[in-house]
Amino acid sequence: MRLIFVASKKEPLWTGAFLLDTAINLLVFLIYYLLIVIIAVVAKDNLQATASQAGLAVGVFIIGTVFSRLLAGRFIGKLGCRKMLYLGLAIYFISTAAYLYTPSLMALYAVRFINGFAYGITSTATSTIIASIIPKSRRGEGINYYGLSTSLAAAIGPFLGILLLDAFSFQFVILFCVVLLILCILGSFIMKFEEPDLTPALQADKTDTGIKEYIETRMNSISLTSVLVGLAYSGVIGFMAAYTRDINLADAGKYFFVVYAVIITITRPLLGIIFDRKGENWVMYPCFVCLAFGIYLLSVASNTWTILLSAIFVGLGYGTFMSNGQAVSVKIVPVHRIGVATSTYFIALDVGLGFGPYILGAVKEVVGYTYMFQGTVVIALLALAVYFFLYGRFVGTAKDLSLKARHEEERIRIRRRRAQMMEDTKESILD
């Protein structure tokens, strides 16, 4: 009986490394959300930028992020998570401080690009660290708890950014962000975790060449799904303020993301447990339906309660996908490819989120907000179809990608053991 009890004990989740990495991720994302809502205002007020130029100041950040994530995943495998986290935080600190000297639009564009580049490295490193320290038996649960840091940042950041800019100045906002980054750097040095030894696995796997050095091709199905989900949600995050102003519900629009964040905070731990116990399909299929329904409610909203109800379903949709999509990504690759898989996942999501507003903005000019949002409802349902046909229907079958990943890990372990035995034999002969 005692043996059964011991075997059934849960592996520890709330370790010091888990808490510190989650806290660092919270502050990294908080800075991102804090600046993204005010940078266009600063560009227009301080540098006399046009609306399109101000929009570019916002969007060039995403370009830098995507570019860095193409490189970060591979270099994490070669240099390790810790070194990449140090590098990312160092560049993030310097580039954030550089906002204090942006005398021209070109200077602002350059700083935004480098800042996005650093953010991409840092967020990929923190996500890879969390994936490596969470016990496999609690991966869905752990990543969902970790994902709360992102949702809290998304809720607090925009309000804090606007509040600080109105109360003080842009320079004060930047100094505040610099202080937060100093805390991140201190936390990264304090954080203790056992970094996986990826070098032997990388040496054993000779297939990771060419594009596979930077993109995880085993994730094509999840990547395409992520682009579509990001594109659908980009309409919400990009046009919420303007849309609610047009329909005279601006006050409701202010509370949309608060409700969204509260829903995510409440539901993510439970959904993580369901993910681990029942499998990803039990979580993923409902999230697409919720996202589509939430956006539809937004498109036909005529009162405050409809806006807030929309926030609930969008939170259950996009909020659920954001964390559980990452959990799927790290599940379907061997351990030495987790860094590349994580960066690939966020690249796909960023592509949808970054380019979506430009595409949907053009659509809005032709058909208006209502039909634009209803078009993204179709995109969300298309994401459901892509997920089902390319991934979901294979879960639990012989074609399950997670089974292939575990088999690959076992082959690498066998090759390592054989190599070690040969080395030991050689040493004994020499002795």
MARKE-924017 format. One record per residue (C-alpha): residue number from 0; residue in one letter; y, x negated, z negated. Coordinates in steps of 0.5 Angstrom, whole numbers, m for minus. Each point is the difference from the previous one (the first is absolute). Example, Ala and Ser with C-alpha at 12.3 -4.5 7.8 and 13.67 -1.06 7.14 Angstrom:
milum resi = 0 resn = A v = m9 u = m25 w = m16
milum resi = 1 resn = S v = 7 u = m2 w = 2
***
This chain:
milum resi = 0 resn = M v = 0 u = 0 w = 0
milum resi = 1 resn = R v = 5 u = m6 w = m2
milum resi = 2 resn = L v = m1 u = m3 w = 7
milum resi = 3 resn = I v = 1 u = 7 w = 4
milum resi = 4 resn = F v = 7 u = 0 w = m5
milum resi = 5 resn = V v = 2 u = m7 w = 2
milum resi = 6 resn = A v = m1 u = 1 w = 8
milum resi = 7 resn = S v = 4 u = 7 w = 0
milum resi = 8 resn = K v = 6 u = m3 w = m4
milum resi = 9 resn = K v = 6 u = m1 w = 5
milum resi = 10 resn = E v = 2 u = m6 w = 2
milum resi = 11 resn = P v = 7 u = m2 w = m3
milum resi = 12 resn = L v = 6 u = 3 w = 5
milum resi = 13 resn = W v = 7 u = m1 w = m5
milum resi = 14 resn = T v = 0 u = m8 w = 0
milum resi = 15 resn = G v = 6 u = m4 w = m1
milum resi = 16 resn = A v = 0 u = m2 w = 7
milum resi = 17 resn = F v = m1 u = 7 w = 3
milum resi = 18 resn = L v = 6 u = 2 w = m4
milum resi = 19 resn = L v = 4 u = m6 w = 2
milum resi = 20 resn = D v = m1 u = 1 w = 7
milum resi = 21 resn = T v = 1 u = 7 w = 0
milum resi = 22 resn = A v = 7 u = m1 w = m4
milum resi = 23 resn = I v = 2 u = m5 w = 6
milum resi = 24 resn = N v = m2 u = 4 w = 5
milum resi = 25 resn = L v = 4 u = 6 w = m3
milum resi = 26 resn = L v = 6 u = m5 w = 0
milum resi = 27 resn = V v = m1 u = m2 w = 7
milum resi = 28 resn = F v = 0 u = 7 w = 3
milum resi = 29 resn = L v = 6 u = 2 w = m5
milum resi = 30 resn = I v = 4 u = m5 w = 3
milum resi = 31 resn = Y v = m2 u = 2 w = 7
milum resi = 32 resn = Y v = 1 u = 7 w = m1
milum resi = 33 resn = L v = 7 u = m1 w = m4
milum resi = 34 resn = L v = 3 u = m4 w = 6
milum resi = 35 resn = I v = m3 u = 4 w = 6
milum resi = 36 resn = V v = 4 u = 6 w = m2
milum resi = 37 resn = I v = 7 u = m4 w = m1
milum resi = 38 resn = I v = 0 u = m5 w = 6
milum resi = 39 resn = A v = 2 u = 5 w = 5
milum resi = 40 resn = V v = 6 u = 2 w = m4
milum resi = 41 resn = V v = 2 u = m7 w = m2
milum resi = 42 resn = A v = m1 u = m2 w = 8
milum resi = 43 resn = K v = 5 u = 5 w = 2
milum resi = 44 resn = D v = 5 u = 0 w = m6
milum resi = 45 resn = N v = 0 u = m8 w = m1
milum resi = 46 resn = L v = m1 u = m2 w = 7
milum resi = 47 resn = Q v = 2 u = 6 w = 4
milum resi = 48 resn = A v = m6 u = 1 w = 4
milum resi = 49 resn = T v = m2 u = 6 w = 4
milum resi = 50 resn = A v = m5 u = 5 w = m2
milum resi = 51 resn = S v = m5 u = m4 w = 5
milum resi = 52 resn = Q v = 2 u = m7 w = m3
milum resi = 53 resn = A v = m1 u = 3 w = m7
milum resi = 54 resn = G v = m7 u = 3 w = 2
milum resi = 55 resn = L v = m2 u = m7 w = 3
milum resi = 56 resn = A v = 2 u = m3 w = m7
milum resi = 57 resn = V v = m5 u = 4 w = m3
milum resi = 58 resn = G v = m6 u = 0 w = 6
milum resi = 59 resn = V v = 0 u = m8 w = 0
milum resi = 60 resn = F v = m2 u = m1 w = m7
milum resi = 61 resn = I v = m7 u = 4 w = 3
milum resi = 62 resn = I v = 0 u = m5 w = 6
milum resi = 63 resn = G v = 0 u = m6 w = m5
milum resi = 64 resn = T v = m5 u = 4 w = m4
milum resi = 65 resn = V v = m5 u = 1 w = 5
milum resi = 66 resn = F v = 1 u = m7 w = 3
milum resi = 67 resn = S v = m2 u = m3 w = m7
milum resi = 68 resn = R v = m6 u = 4 w = m1
milum resi = 69 resn = L v = m3 u = m2 w = 6
milum resi = 70 resn = L v = 0 u = m7 w = m3
milum resi = 71 resn = A v = m1 u = 1 w = m7
milum resi = 72 resn = G v = m7 u = 3 w = 0
milum resi = 73 resn = R v = m3 u = m6 w = 3
milum resi = 74 resn = F v = 4 u = m5 w = m4
milum resi = 75 resn = I v = m2 u = 3 w = m6
milum resi = 76 resn = G v = m7 u = m1 w = 2
milum resi = 77 resn = K v = 2 u = m8 w = 1
milum resi = 78 resn = L v = 5 u = m1 w = m6
milum resi = 79 resn = G v = m2 u = 5 w = m5
milum resi = 80 resn = C v = 3 u = 6 w = m3
milum resi = 81 resn = R v = 4 u = m3 w = m5
milum resi = 82 resn = K v = 3 u = m5 w = 5
milum resi = 83 resn = M v = 2 u = 5 w = 4
milum resi = 84 resn = L v = 3 u = 4 w = m5
milum resi = 85 resn = Y v = 4 u = m6 w = m3
milum resi = 86 resn = L v = 3 u = m1 w = 8
milum resi = 87 resn = G v = 1 u = 7 w = 1
milum resi = 88 resn = L v = 4 u = 1 w = m7
milum resi = 89 resn = A v = 4 u = m6 w = 2
milum resi = 90 resn = I v = 2 u = 2 w = 6
milum resi = 91 resn = Y v = 2 u = 7 w = m2
milum resi = 92 resn = F v = 4 u = m3 w = m6
milum resi = 93 resn = I v = 4 u = m4 w = 5
milum resi = 94 resn = S v = 1 u = 5 w = 6
milum resi = 95 resn = T v = 2 u = 5 w = m6
milum resi = 96 resn = A v = 5 u = m4 w = m2
milum resi = 97 resn = A v = 3 u = m2 w = 7
milum resi = 98 resn = Y v = 2 u = 8 w = 0
milum resi = 99 resn = L v = 6 u = m3 w = m4
milum resi = 100 resn = Y v = 3 u = m4 w = 6
milum resi = 101 resn = T v = m1 u = 5 w = 6
milum resi = 102 resn = P v = 7 u = m1 w = 4
milum resi = 103 resn = S v = m3 u = 3 w = 6
milum resi = 104 resn = L v = m5 u = 5 w = 3
milum resi = 105 resn = M v = m4 u = m6 w = 3
milum resi = 106 resn = A v = 0 u = m3 w = m7
milum resi = 107 resn = L v = m2 u = 7 w = m3
milum resi = 108 resn = Y v = m6 u = 0 w = 6
milum resi = 109 resn = A v = m2 u = m7 w = m2
milum resi = 110 resn = V v = m1 u = 2 w = m7
milum resi = 111 resn = R v = m3 u = 6 w = 1
milum resi = 112 resn = F v = m5 u = m3 w = 4
milum resi = 113 resn = I v = m2 u = m6 w = m5
milum resi = 114 resn = N v = 0 u = 5 w = m5
milum resi = 115 resn = G v = m5 u = 5 w = 3
milum resi = 116 resn = F v = m4 u = m6 w = 2
milum resi = 117 resn = A v = 0 u = m2 w = m8
milum resi = 118 resn = Y v = m2 u = 7 w = m2
milum resi = 119 resn = G v = m6 u = 0 w = 5
milum resi = 120 resn = I v = m2 u = m6 w = m3
milum resi = 121 resn = T v = 1 u = 2 w = m7
milum resi = 122 resn = S v = m3 u = 7 w = 1
milum resi = 123 resn = T v = m6 u = m3 w = 3
milum resi = 124 resn = A v = m2 u = m5 w = m5
milum resi = 125 resn = T v = 1 u = 5 w = m6
milum resi = 126 resn = S v = m4 u = 5 w = 4
milum resi = 127 resn = T v = m6 u = m5 w = 1
milum resi = 128 resn = I v = 0 u = m3 w = m7
milum resi = 129 resn = I v = m1 u = 7 w = m3
milum resi = 130 resn = A v = m5 u = 2 w = 5
milum resi = 131 resn = S v = m4 u = m7 w = m2
milum resi = 132 resn = I v = 1 u = 1 w = m8
milum resi = 133 resn = I v = m2 u = 8 w = 0
milum resi = 134 resn = P v = m7 u = 1 w = m1
milum resi = 135 resn = K v = m4 u = 2 w = 6
milum resi = 136 resn = S v = m3 u = 6 w = m4
milum resi = 137 resn = R v = 7 u = 3 w = m1
milum resi = 138 resn = R v = 4 u = m3 w = 6
milum resi = 139 resn = G v = 2 u = 7 w = 2
milum resi = 140 resn = E v = 3 u = 2 w = m7
milum resi = 141 resn = G v = 3 u = m7 w = m1
milum resi = 142 resn = I v = 4 u = 0 w = 7
milum resi = 143 resn = N v = 2 u = 7 w = m2
milum resi = 144 resn = Y v = 3 u = m2 w = m7
milum resi = 145 resn = Y v = 3 u = m6 w = 4
milum resi = 146 resn = G v = 3 u = 5 w = 5
milum resi = 147 resn = L v = 4 u = 3 w = m5
milum resi = 148 resn = S v = 5 u = m6 w = 0
milum resi = 149 resn = T v = 1 u = 1 w = 7
milum resi = 150 resn = S v = 2 u = 8 w = m1
milum resi = 151 resn = L v = 4 u = m1 w = m6
milum resi = 152 resn = A v = 4 u = m5 w = 4
milum resi = 153 resn = A v = 1 u = 5 w = 5
milum resi = 154 resn = A v = 2 u = 5 w = m5
milum resi = 155 resn = I v = 5 u = m5 w = m4
milum resi = 156 resn = G v = 3 u = m5 w = 5
milum resi = 157 resn = P v = 4 u = 5 w = 5
milum resi = 158 resn = F v = 3 u = 3 w = m6
milum resi = 159 resn = L v = 1 u = m6 w = m4
milum resi = 160 resn = G v = 3 u = m3 w = 7
milum resi = 161 resn = I v = 5 u = 5 w = 1
milum resi = 162 resn = L v = 2 u = 1 w = m7
milum resi = 163 resn = L v = 1 u = m8 w = m1
milum resi = 164 resn = L v = 4 u = 0 w = 6
milum resi = 165 resn = D v = 5 u = 6 w = m2
milum resi = 166 resn = A v = 1 u = m3 w = m7
milum resi = 167 resn = F v = 1 u = m7 w = 2
milum resi = 168 resn = S v = m1 u = m4 w = 6
milum resi = 169 resn = F v = m4 u = m3 w = 5
milum resi = 170 resn = Q v = 0 u = m7 w = m3
milum resi = 171 resn = F v = m2 u = 3 w = m6
milum resi = 172 resn = V v = m6 u = 3 w = 3
milum resi = 173 resn = I v = m2 u = m6 w = 3
milum resi = 174 resn = L v = 1 u = m4 w = m7
milum resi = 175 resn = F v = m5 u = 6 w = m3
milum resi = 176 resn = C v = m5 u = m1 w = 5
milum resi = 177 resn = V v = 0 u = m8 w = m1
milum resi = 178 resn = V v = m1 u = 1 w = m7
milum resi = 179 resn = L v = m6 u = 5 w = 1
milum resi = 180 resn = L v = m3 u = m6 w = 5
milum resi = 181 resn = I v = 1 u = m5 w = m6
milum resi = 182 resn = L v = m5 u = 4 w = m4
milum resi = 183 resn = C v = m5 u = 1 w = 6
milum resi = 184 resn = I v = 0 u = m8 w = 0
milum resi = 185 resn = L v = m1 u = m1 w = m7
milum resi = 186 resn = G v = m5 u = 6 w = 0
milum resi = 187 resn = S v = m4 u = m4 w = 6
milum resi = 188 resn = F v = 0 u = m6 w = m4
milum resi = 189 resn = I v = m3 u = 3 w = m6
milum resi = 190 resn = M v = m5 u = 4 w = 3
milum resi = 191 resn = K v = m7 u = m2 w = 0
milum resi = 192 resn = F v = m6 u = 2 w = 4
milum resi = 193 resn = E v = m6 u = m3 w = 3
milum resi = 194 resn = E v = 2 u = m1 w = 8
milum resi = 195 resn = P v = m6 u = 1 w = 4
milum resi = 196 resn = D v = m3 u = m7 w = 3
milum resi = 197 resn = L v = 1 u = 2 w = 8
milum resi = 198 resn = T v = 0 u = m7 w = 3
milum resi = 199 resn = P v = m8 u = 0 w = 1
milum resi = 200 resn = A v = 0 u = 7 w = 2
milum resi = 201 resn = L v = 5 u = m1 w = 5
milum resi = 202 resn = Q v = m4 u = m7 w = 2
milum resi = 203 resn = A v = m6 u = 4 w = 1
milum resi = 204 resn = D v = 3 u = 6 w = 4
milum resi = 205 resn = K v = 2 u = m3 w = 7
milum resi = 206 resn = T v = 2 u = 6 w = 3
milum resi = 207 resn = D v = 6 u = 1 w = m3
milum resi = 208 resn = T v = 4 u = m4 w = 6
milum resi = 209 resn = G v = 6 u = 3 w = 5
milum resi = 210 resn = I v = 3 u = 6 w = m2
milum resi = 211 resn = K v = m5 u = 1 w = m6
milum resi = 212 resn = E v = 3 u = m5 w = m4
milum resi = 213 resn = Y v = 6 u = 5 w = 0
milum resi = 214 resn = I v = m3 u = 7 w = 1
milum resi = 215 resn = E v = m6 u = 3 w = m3
milum resi = 216 resn = T v = m3 u = 3 w = 6
milum resi = 217 resn = R v = m5 u = 4 w = m4
milum resi = 218 resn = M v = 5 u = 4 w = m3
milum resi = 219 resn = N v = 2 u = 3 w = 7
milum resi = 220 resn = S v = m1 u = 7 w = m2
milum resi = 221 resn = I v = 4 u = m1 w = m6
milum resi = 222 resn = S v = 5 u = m3 w = 3
milum resi = 223 resn = L v = 1 u = 5 w = 5
milum resi = 224 resn = T v = 0 u = 5 w = m5
milum resi = 225 resn = S v = 5 u = m3 w = m4
milum resi = 226 resn = V v = 5 u = m1 w = 6
milum resi = 227 resn = L v = 0 u = 8 w = 1
milum resi = 228 resn = V v = 0 u = 1 w = m8
milum resi = 229 resn = G v = 6 u = m4 w = 0
milum resi = 230 resn = L v = 3 u = 3 w = 6
milum resi = 231 resn = A v = m1 u = 7 w = m3
milum resi = 232 resn = Y v = 4 u = m2 w = m7
milum resi = 233 resn = S v = 5 u = m4 w = 4
milum resi = 234 resn = G v = 4 u = 7 w = 2
milum resi = 235 resn = V v = 0 u = 2 w = m8
milum resi = 236 resn = I v = 2 u = m7 w = m3
milum resi = 237 resn = G v = 5 u = m1 w = 6
milum resi = 238 resn = F v = 3 u = 7 w = 1
milum resi = 239 resn = M v = 0 u = 3 w = m7
milum resi = 240 resn = A v = 7 u = m1 w = m2
milum resi = 241 resn = A v = 3 u = 2 w = 7
milum resi = 242 resn = Y v = m5 u = 6 w = 1
milum resi = 243 resn = T v = 1 u = 3 w = m7
milum resi = 244 resn = R v = 8 u = 0 w = 1
milum resi = 245 resn = D v = m1 u = 3 w = 7
milum resi = 246 resn = I v = m3 u = 6 w = m4
milum resi = 247 resn = N v = 4 u = 0 w = m6
milum resi = 248 resn = L v = m5 u = m2 w = m5
milum resi = 249 resn = A v = 2 u = m7 w = m1
milum resi = 250 resn = D v = m1 u = 1 w = m8
milum resi = 251 resn = A v = m7 u = 1 w = 2
milum resi = 252 resn = G v = m1 u = m6 w = 4
milum resi = 253 resn = K v = 3 u = m4 w = m6
milum resi = 254 resn = Y v = m6 u = 2 w = m4
milum resi = 255 resn = F v = m5 u = 0 w = 6
milum resi = 256 resn = F v = m3 u = m7 w = m2
milum resi = 257 resn = V v = 0 u = 1 w = m7
milum resi = 258 resn = V v = m5 u = 5 w = 0
milum resi = 259 resn = Y v = m3 u = m4 w = 5
milum resi = 260 resn = A v = m1 u = m6 w = m4
milum resi = 261 resn = V v = m2 u = 5 w = m6
milum resi = 262 resn = I v = m6 u = 3 w = 4
milum resi = 263 resn = I v = m2 u = m7 w = 2
milum resi = 264 resn = T v = 0 u = m2 w = m7
milum resi = 265 resn = I v = m4 u = 5 w = m3
milum resi = 266 resn = T v = m5 u = 1 w = 6
milum resi = 267 resn = R v = m1 u = m8 w = 1
milum resi = 268 resn = P v = m5 u = m1 w = m6
milum resi = 269 resn = L v = m4 u = 6 w = 2
milum resi = 270 resn = L v = m1 u = m2 w = 7
milum resi = 271 resn = G v = m2 u = m7 w = m1
milum resi = 272 resn = I v = m6 u = 2 w = m4
milum resi = 273 resn = I v = m2 u = 5 w = 5
milum resi = 274 resn = F v = 1 u = m5 w = 5
milum resi = 275 resn = D v = m5 u = m4 w = m4
milum resi = 276 resn = R v = m5 u = 5 w = m2
milum resi = 277 resn = K v = 0 u = 5 w = 6
milum resi = 278 resn = G v = 2 u = m5 w = 6
milum resi = 279 resn = E v = 7 u = m1 w = 4
milum resi = 280 resn = N v = m1 u = 7 w = 4
milum resi = 281 resn = W v = 0 u = 4 w = m6
milum resi = 282 resn = V v = 7 u = m3 w = m1
milum resi = 283 resn = M v = 3 u = m1 w = 7
milum resi = 284 resn = Y v = m2 u = 6 w = 4
milum resi = 285 resn = P v = 4 u = 4 w = m5
milum resi = 286 resn = C v = 6 u = m5 w = 1
milum resi = 287 resn = F v = 1 u = 2 w = 7
milum resi = 288 resn = V v = 0 u = 7 w = m1
milum resi = 289 resn = C v = 5 u = 0 w = m6
milum resi = 290 resn = L v = 5 u = m5 w = 4
milum resi = 291 resn = A v = 0 u = 5 w = 6
milum resi = 292 resn = F v = 1 u = 6 w = m4
milum resi = 293 resn = G v = 5 u = m3 w = m4
milum resi = 294 resn = I v = 4 u = m2 w = 6
milum resi = 295 resn = Y v = m1 u = 7 w = 3
milum resi = 296 resn = L v = 3 u = 3 w = m6
milum resi = 297 resn = L v = 6 u = m5 w = 1
milum resi = 298 resn = S v = 1 u = 2 w = 7
milum resi = 299 resn = V v = 1 u = 7 w = m2
milum resi = 300 resn = A v = 4 u = m1 w = m7
milum resi = 301 resn = S v = 5 u = 5 w = m1
milum resi = 302 resn = N v = 1 u = m1 w = m8
milum resi = 303 resn = T v = m1 u = m5 w = m5
milum resi = 304 resn = W v = m7 u = 2 w = m3
milum resi = 305 resn = T v = m3 u = m1 w = 7
milum resi = 306 resn = I v = 3 u = m7 w = 1
milum resi = 307 resn = L v = m3 u = m1 w = m7
milum resi = 308 resn = L v = m7 u = 3 w = 2
milum resi = 309 resn = S v = 0 u = m5 w = 6
milum resi = 310 resn = A v = 1 u = m6 w = m4
milum resi = 311 resn = I v = m6 u = 2 w = m4
milum resi = 312 resn = F v = m4 u = 0 w = 6
milum resi = 313 resn = V v = 3 u = m6 w = 3
milum resi = 314 resn = G v = m1 u = m4 w = m6
milum resi = 315 resn = L v = m8 u = 3 w = 0
milum resi = 316 resn = G v = 0 u = m2 w = 7
milum resi = 317 resn = Y v = 4 u = m7 w = 1
milum resi = 318 resn = G v = 0 u = m2 w = m7
milum resi = 319 resn = T v = m8 u = 1 w = 0
milum resi = 320 resn = F v = m1 u = m4 w = 7
milum resi = 321 resn = M v = 4 u = m6 w = m2
milum resi = 322 resn = S v = m4 u = m2 w = m6
milum resi = 323 resn = N v = m7 u = 2 w = 3
milum resi = 324 resn = G v = 1 u = m2 w = 7
milum resi = 325 resn = Q v = 1 u = m7 w = m4
milum resi = 326 resn = A v = m6 u = 1 w = m4
milum resi = 327 resn = V v = m4 u = 2 w = 7
milum resi = 328 resn = S v = 3 u = m7 w = 3
milum resi = 329 resn = V v = m3 u = m4 w = m5
milum resi = 330 resn = K v = m6 u = 3 w = m1
milum resi = 331 resn = I v = m2 u = m1 w = 7
milum resi = 332 resn = V v = 1 u = m7 w = 1
milum resi = 333 resn = P v = m4 u = m6 w = m4
milum resi = 334 resn = V v = 4 u = m3 w = m5
milum resi = 335 resn = H v = 3 u = m6 w = 3
milum resi = 336 resn = R v = 3 u = 5 w = 5
milum resi = 337 resn = I v = 4 u = 4 w = m5
milum resi = 338 resn = G v = 6 u = m4 w = 1
milum resi = 339 resn = V v = 0 u = 1 w = 8
milum resi = 340 resn = A v = m2 u = 8 w = m1
milum resi = 341 resn = T v = 5 u = 1 w = m5
milum resi = 342 resn = S v = 6 u = m3 w = 4
milum resi = 343 resn = T v = m3 u = 4 w = 6
milum resi = 344 resn = Y v = 0 u = 7 w = m3
milum resi = 345 resn = F v = 7 u = m1 w = m2
milum resi = 346 resn = I v = 2 u = m3 w = 7
milum resi = 347 resn = A v = m2 u = 7 w = 3
milum resi = 348 resn = L v = 3 u = 4 w = m6
milum resi = 349 resn = D v = 7 u = m4 w = 1
milum resi = 350 resn = V v = m1 u = 1 w = 8
milum resi = 351 resn = G v = 0 u = 8 w = m1
milum resi = 352 resn = L v = 5 u = 0 w = m5
milum resi = 353 resn = G v = 5 u = m5 w = 3
milum resi = 354 resn = F v = 0 u = 2 w = 7
milum resi = 355 resn = G v = m1 u = 8 w = m1
milum resi = 356 resn = P v = 7 u = 1 w = m2
milum resi = 357 resn = Y v = 3 u = m3 w = 7
milum resi = 358 resn = I v = m6 u = 5 w = 4
milum resi = 359 resn = L v = 1 u = 6 w = m5
milum resi = 360 resn = G v = 8 u = m1 w = 1
milum resi = 361 resn = A v = 0 u = 1 w = 7
milum resi = 362 resn = V v = m5 u = 6 w = 0
milum resi = 363 resn = K v = 5 u = 3 w = m5
milum resi = 364 resn = E v = 6 u = m1 w = 4
milum resi = 365 resn = V v = m4 u = 4 w = 6
milum resi = 366 resn = V v = m4 u = 6 w = m5
milum resi = 367 resn = G v = 4 u = 0 w = m6
milum resi = 368 resn = Y v = m3 u = m2 w = m7
milum resi = 369 resn = T v = m5 u = 6 w = m1
milum resi = 370 resn = Y v = m4 u = m1 w = 6
milum resi = 371 resn = M v = 0 u = m8 w = m1
milum resi = 372 resn = F v = m3 u = 1 w = m7
milum resi = 373 resn = Q v = m5 u = 5 w = 3
milum resi = 374 resn = G v = m2 u = m6 w = 5
milum resi = 375 resn = T v = m1 u = m4 w = m6
milum resi = 376 resn = V v = m5 u = 5 w = m2
milum resi = 377 resn = V v = m4 u = m1 w = 6
milum resi = 378 resn = I v = 0 u = m7 w = m1
milum resi = 379 resn = A v = m3 u = 1 w = m7
milum resi = 380 resn = L v = m5 u = 4 w = 3
milum resi = 381 resn = L v = m2 u = m5 w = 5
milum resi = 382 resn = A v = 0 u = m5 w = m5
milum resi = 383 resn = L v = m6 u = 4 w = m3
milum resi = 384 resn = A v = m3 u = 0 w = 6
milum resi = 385 resn = V v = 0 u = m7 w = 1
milum resi = 386 resn = Y v = m3 u = m2 w = m7
milum resi = 387 resn = F v = m5 u = 5 w = 1
milum resi = 388 resn = F v = m3 u = m2 w = 7
milum resi = 389 resn = L v = 1 u = m8 w = m1
milum resi = 390 resn = Y v = m1 u = 0 w = m7
milum resi = 391 resn = G v = m2 u = 6 w = m5
milum resi = 392 resn = R v = m6 u = 2 w = 4
milum resi = 393 resn = F v = m3 u = m7 w = m1
milum resi = 394 resn = V v = 0 u = 0 w = m8
milum resi = 395 resn = G v = m6 u = 0 w = m3
milum resi = 396 resn = T v = m4 u = m2 w = 6
milum resi = 397 resn = A v = m3 u = m6 w = 3
milum resi = 398 resn = K v = 7 u = m1 w = 4
milum resi = 399 resn = D v = 4 u = 0 w = m7
milum resi = 400 resn = L v = 4 u = m6 w = 1
milum resi = 401 resn = S v = 0 u = m1 w = m8
milum resi = 402 resn = L v = m8 u = m1 w = 1
milum resi = 403 resn = K v = 2 u = m5 w = 5
milum resi = 404 resn = A v = 5 u = m4 w = m4
milum resi = 405 resn = R v = m5 u = 0 w = m6
milum resi = 406 resn = H v = m6 u = m3 w = 5
milum resi = 407 resn = E v = 5 u = m5 w = 2
milum resi = 408 resn = E v = 2 u = m2 w = m7
milum resi = 409 resn = E v = m7 u = m1 w = m1
milum resi = 410 resn = R v = m2 u = m4 w = 6
milum resi = 411 resn = I v = 6 u = m5 w = m2
milum resi = 412 resn = R v = m3 u = m1 w = m7
milum resi = 413 resn = I v = m6 u = m1 w = 3
milum resi = 414 resn = R v = 2 u = m6 w = 4
milum resi = 415 resn = R v = 4 u = m3 w = m6
milum resi = 416 resn = R v = m6 u = 0 w = m4
milum resi = 417 resn = R v = m4 u = m3 w = 5
milum resi = 418 resn = A v = 6 u = m5 w = 1
milum resi = 419 resn = Q v = 0 u = m2 w = m7
milum resi = 420 resn = M v = m7 u = m1 w = m1
milum resi = 421 resn = M v = 0 u = m5 w = 6
milum resi = 422 resn = E v = 5 u = m3 w = m3
milum resi = 423 resn = D v = m3 u = 0 w = m7
milum resi = 424 resn = T v = m7 u = m3 w = 4
milum resi = 425 resn = K v = 4 u = m6 w = 3
milum resi = 426 resn = E v = 3 u = m2 w = m7
milum resi = 427 resn = S v = m7 u = 1 w = m3
milum resi = 428 resn = I v = m3 u = m5 w = 5
milum resi = 429 resn = L v = 6 u = m5 w = 0
milum resi = 430 resn = D v = m1 u = 0 w = m8
***
